């Protein structure tokens, strides 16, 4: 089971990278550069609030899983 947790830690880190890429290139920057005020506010919220929280949480969870913080033999 601990091996599976380590593999899933890698999956979580990779998922965090994918979410960061998607959040920046698809949701963040195009909304900021669209020129409409409602898109600007949404883009700022996505880019500076949600993307760091979501990707940081997923990456930290994956790192802890990869390093064995969730192992059963403690």
Number of C-alpha atoms within 10 A of each C-alpha: 8 14 12 10 19 21 14 17 23 17 16 22 22 16 16 23 16 13 17 21 15 13 20 18 13 12 19 24 16 14 22 20 11 12 10 10 11 11 17 18 13 14 24 16 14 20 20 12 11 16 21 16 12 14 22 16 15 20 21 15 19 24 18 15 23 23 12 17 14 14 15 8 7 6
